[in-house]
Amino acid sequence: MPPTSATAKRIYLQEVVTRDGFQSLDRFVPTEAKILLINELSLAGLAKIEVTSFVSAQAIPNLRDADEVMSGIMRQAGVEYSVLVPNLRGAERALPHRPDELNLVMSASETHNLMNLRMTREQSFRQLSEIVRFADSSRVAINISLSTCFGCPVEGRVEEEWVLGFIARFRDLGVRGITMADTTGMANPAQVEQLTARALALAPETGFTLHFHNTRGMGLANVCAGVRAGAVRFDASLGGLGGCPYAPGASGNICTEDTAHMLGLMGYETGVNLRGLIDASRRLPEITGSATPGQLAKAGTIFDLHPAPAWLAEVRERAAAR
């Protein structure tokens, strides 16, 4: 049963459009447009915004302006500003910009980790451990994003014990948060509920985030499953933009406004300005040059009713006269 309005459970939505959403676009989004969008999203009641990634310009050209974007945004109280860093050099570049969080990435799948990072999982773990130690003196929060927790496009099923093993190791390093990511859009609700419940039981003091893609149409169903298991933090992307360049066909994160709309109707409190999100989403095609997969920007909310056609009055009169 969903909560009543008097006991509404708080769900925190975390925006990833300007990093995950923009990284694989066909065209570069101008720096000023990114800054303006982030400033707009900062006023929308989101818990966190993943602003950019301090990755090499050769690896991801669309995010080559990370320094300029972080320097140009207007921060709002109550919003956390996170940046993805792929290595120690990225962390060194990011820290002068005072991010609230460094988001570090590796895969639960060995094959995907080699494809994405050119390293084995153990090599990645050692590198991320080094970044955690480096960042400790700066007191910046650390989040670990574990990609392919629910499936790998090459290996298929990813063993839960692999995922839980890395969660335990990062928990022991003292990281603040861990994101379990459905990088390839292979998760299903039963799987999500089971793995999420096990992860929460294993590391109850760790802040968990779930990151879903809607590649196979199960994104919002997986959110519901995660909530049932006890998750309260979810990544989402304005307009449903995003995807992993190393996961064939895995385009399309769950859509921020669609997710907020659904959770609100179910009685959960997200704290977001839904109308503001929809307005921003409807302007996205002007920024990106392409349509977005989100539904709410096209159809409106369920409260956006349409006027009855003029001819219906005559039909009513005829029906009443029978």
N, C-alpha and C positions, 0 to 999 in steps of 0.2 A: 504494500500500500504506500502511495506517496505521502509525504508529510502534509499536515494541515498548515494553513497560513500562520497559525499561532506557534507552530513548532517547526517552521520551514528549515530544512537542512541547508547549510551554506555550501555551494559548489563554486570553486574558483576557476575561472576561465583565463587561459594564458595565450596571448596572441603571438603567432609565429610568421605572419605573412611577409614581413619585410626581410626575413632571413630565409626560411624554408620556402615561402611562396615566391620570392623574387629570384632565388639563386639559379633556377633553370629556365627562366624566361628567354624567349628568342631575342629580345631587345633589352638594352640597358635602361633601367628606370633612372631618370636624372636625380642627382643627389638632393636637390631642393624638393622634389616631389616626395622623396622618401621621408625627408624631415617633416614636411607638412603633414603627411599621413600619420607618422608616429605621434606628432603633436595632437592630431585629432583623436587618435586612438587613446592617447593618454587621458583624455577627458571622458572616455566612454565607460569607465568603471571596471576596466580589466585589472586582474590581479598582477599580471606580469606581461611584459612585452619583450620578446627576443628581438633585439634591434637589428643585429647584423652578425657577421662572422669575420674574425680576424684571420682569414685564410689568405694564401697567396693569390695575387691577381691572376696568375697563370692558371691556377686550379679552378677558381670561380670568378670569372671576370665581372659578373654582375654585382659582386660585393666588393669591388676594388676600392670603394669610397668609404670603408668602415670608419677610418679616423675622422673624416669630415662629417659623417652622419652622427657619430657619437658626440662630436664637439658642438653640433648645431641644434640638437633637440632641446626642447623645454621640458624639464622633468616635473612631474606632479607628485605631491606627497601621496603616499599610499600605493604607488605603482612601483613595482620592481623592474629594473632595466637589466636584462640579461644579454650576454654576448656569447656566441659559440667560439671556442678556440680549439684548433686541431692539434696543437703542440706547444712546447715551451716558448718558442718564439712568438706565437700568437698571444700567449698569456702576457709576455713581456710588453707587447704592443698595446694590449687592451688595458692593463692596469692603470696607466696614467689617466685614462678617461673615467676612472672611478665607477665601473659597472657594479651593480648590486650583486651580480652573480656571474661566475664563469661556468659555461655549460661545456662539458667535455664529452667526447663521443667515442664509442667503440661498439662492435657488434657481438651479439651472443653467438652468431654463426661464424665459424672459422672461414668458410669460403667468402662470405660477404665482407668480412673484415679484410681479407686479402684483396678483394676487388676494390673496396672503398678506400682503405688506408694503406695498402701495400705492406701490411704487417700481419703476423700471427696474433691471435688474441693475447697470448702471454706477453708478446712484445708491446702490444698496446697497453696492457695493464701496467707494465713497468713504466711506460712513458707517462701515462695518466697519473700514476703514483708520484712521479717526480714533479708534475705540475701541482698536485695537491700539496706536496711539501713546500714548493716554492710559494704558493699562494697563501699558505698558512700565516706567514708573518704580516701579510696585508689585511688579513681578517675579512677577505671577500668570501662570500658563500660559494660553495662548489656543488654543482649538480652533475651527475653522470647520466648521460642518455645512452641506454643500451638498445641498439638497433636490432631489428629482426627477432625480437623476443617471441613472436607468435608464428614465425615462419620465414624461411629463406627461399628466394626465387630459384636457387640452384640445389640446395640440400633438401628442401622441403621442410618437414616438421623439425622444429628446434626443441631439443629435450628440455623439459622444465628444470631438471636438475642442473643443467648448464647455466640457465638464467639465474636460478636461486643461488648457485655457487658464486657467481660474480657479484650478486647483490650482497651476499654475506661478506665477501672480501672488501667491497667498497664501504659497506657499513663499518667494518673494522678499521678502515682508514679514517673514519670520522666525517665523511661527506655529509652535507646537509640534506641533499635530495637525490633521488634516482628516478629517471623516467624510463618506463617500459614502453618501447616504441614498436608499433605495428608498421614498420617501414615499407612493407610490401603489400599491405592491405590483405593479408591472409588470415587474420584473426576471425574467430566466430564467437558469439556470446557465451556459449558454455565454456569454451577454453579461457576466455577473458575472466569470467567469474572465478574459475578455479585457480588460475595462476595469480590473479590479483589477491585473492584471499590468502593464498600461501605466502606471498611476498609480504603482505601486511603483518602476518603472524610472525614471520621470520625477522623482520626489522621494524617493529612498531614505533620506534622513535624517529625513523627516517621519513622525510616528506616524499611521498610517491606521487608521480604524475603519470597519466596514461596519454599516449600519443597515437591516435588512430588515423588511418587513411580510409577513404571510402571507395577504393578501387573496385571492390566487388559488391558495393551497395550495402555493407553491413556496418558502416561507421557509427551511425547513431544508435543502432541496436547494441553495439559494443560499449558505447557510453553508458547505456542503461544497465548493462551487465556489470560494468565497473562500479557504478554507483551502488548496485545491490551488494557487491562484495565489500564496500566500504571506502572506495576511492572518492576523493573530494577535489582533486586537481586534474584538469584536462587541458592539453594543448589543442588549439584550433587555429584555423587560418581564415582570415577575412575572404569571403567569396569562394572558399574552398580551394584556393590556390595551393600549389606545392607538390612535392614528390621527390623521390630519391633518384638521382641520375644513374645510379648503379643498380637499380631495381626495375627491370623492364616492365612497363605498363603500370607502375605504381604511382601514377599521378593522382593528385587530388587529396589533400588533407580533409578531415571533417571541417565543415564550414562554421565559423564562429557564430554568425547570426542565426543559422539554422539550429545549432546546438543550444544557444541561449533561449531561443523561442521554445524548443521542445521542453527543456528543463523547467522553464517558467510555467508552462501549461501543466506540468506534472506536479507543481507545487514547490519546487526548489527555488531557493534564492541565489541568484548569480551576481546581483549588484550592478549589472551592466545596463547601459542606456541602449535598448534594442533599436529604437528609431535612429539613433545616431550611428549605430553599426550598419543598419540597412542603407542609410544615406551614403556612408563612406563606401560601402560595397558597390552601390550603383555607379559610383564614379571610378571604380577600379579599371573598367575597360578603357577609359580615356588615358589612364596612366600606363597600363600594360600593353595596350594595343590589341587585346584579344578578349573574348567573352570569358566569363567565369562560370564554374559549375554549380555554385550555390543556388538554392531554390527560393529562398525568402525574398531576395532582391528582385526576382521575377514575379512571384505570385503574391507577395505581401503576406502579412500575418493573417491568422484566421479571423482576426477582428476587423480586417479591412474589407468590409462588405460592399456590395455593388448595388446601385439603385435599380429598382425594378423597371422594366421597360414600360413605356407609356401605354402600349396596347394591352398590358395586363389588367388595367382598370376595367376595360370593357369585358374582358373575360371574367373578372370577379363579379361584375353586375349580372352577366348572363347566368353564371353558376348560382348566384343567390336567388335568381328569379325562378329557378326550376323547382 
